[in-house]
Amino acid sequence: MNIPEVLTGTVYEAVVERSGAHCECDLREPGNCGLGPVTFHSTGQCCYERETHRSPLVAAPRDPEVSDRDAITLTADEVIVLCRGCYVRRRNRTEKARGARNQAALLAEENTLFPSDLLPPTGPTPTEQQRDVA
């Protein structure tokens, strides 16, 4: 395990030592990378990927909804170690879910601003005789 001197004695060093210098992504735990249920890691439910000089391990919050800004204050118990592949898959999945939630909230907000029962009808309106027939 080759930890840069700048990170010695930090949360990063503590979580990398705790994980045994391998990825802690477990598909059975919440906050995983989202490979399942059909596709699995080559080692099964857990990743166990080790760091390389081209792809160092990443310390990430256990809860993927925690922002990068708030992640700085987390303790070692609230952080997991992920390989680059698991980190990117998890981050992309979280961004996609957040975007869908924001879009749903925006549509709900638009519907409360302009309820359909208060808006005048659009398009040609039927005449009195056509309304009576219907």
N, C-alpha and C positions, 0 to 999 in steps of 0.2 A: 504494500500500500504506500503510494507516494503522495503524501499530502504536502502542498506548498507551504513554505515556512510562514507565509502571511496568515494562513488559516490554522496554525497550530494553537491548540487550546480553545478553539471555538466550537460552536454547536455542530458545524460541519464535521470536524474531527470526531466529536463524540458519536454522532449518528453513523458515520462510516465505520468506526470501530465496532459499534454495537451490531451493525449489519454484517460484519465480517468482510467488508469491502465488496459486497455484491448487491444487486438490485433487490429491493424488498417488495416488489409488485406481486400481490397475491390476488388472483381473480376471485377468490371467495370473500375478500374483504371490501368494504365500501371505499371508494376513492381509488380504485384500481385503474389500469390503463384502458379497459373496455374491450379487450380482445374477445372475450367469450360471448355467447355460450357455445358457439360452433368452433371457433378458432381458439387454439391454446398456444402458450409458449412452447418452445421445443422441449422444455424440461417439465411440462405439465402445467399445473395450476399456478406455480410460482416461477418467476423469471430466472433468478440467480445469475444474471449477466454480470460479469466483472468489468471493471474499468480498464480502459486502454489509454495510451497516450493521445489517441485521436478522439476518444469519446469518454471523457471523465464522468464519474457519477455526479448526480445532481441531488442536492438536498431540497425537498419540496414539502409544503405543508401537507399533513395527513388529510385535511379537508380541502378538496380542490377549489372550493368557492372562496377561500381566503385570498385576498389580493397580495401582490408582491410587496406592496408597501407595509401591510400588516404582518407579513411573514417574517420580517426582520426581527420582530419582538417575540417570536415563538421560542419555546424551550425545546430541548432535545426530545421530549416525550411527544410533542405535537408535530414532529417532522419525520419524514421517511426518506430513504435513499432510493432514487430511481435511476435506471440507465437512461441514456438519451432517447432511445426509441419509446420506452414507456412514458417518459415525461412528455414528449411531443404528442403522443396519442391521447394521453389524459388531458393535456391542455387544449387540444383541438376539440375533443369531445365536450369539455366544459364550456368552451367558447360557443360551440354550436347550441348547446342546451341553454346557455344564458341568452343568446340571440333569439331563440324561439320564445323564451319567457318574456323578453322585452317586447317582442313583436305582439305577443298575445296581450300584454298589458297595454300597449299602445292602441290596439284595436278596441279593447274594452273601454279605454279612456275616450276614444273618439265616439264610441256608441253612447257614452253617457253625456258627452257634450252636445251631440246632435241626435236625440232619440227620433226614431222614424215616425212615431205618432204625432210629433209636433211639427214635422216638416210638411210643407205643402206638397201635394202630389205633383209629380213631374210628368211631362209629356201631355198628349192631348187628353182632355177631360171629357167624359161622356156627357151627352146632352141629357135633359130631363127625361125625355122619352126613353133613351137607352138605359138610364138608371132604373126606371120603373119596370122595364122588361126583365132586367137582371134580377 
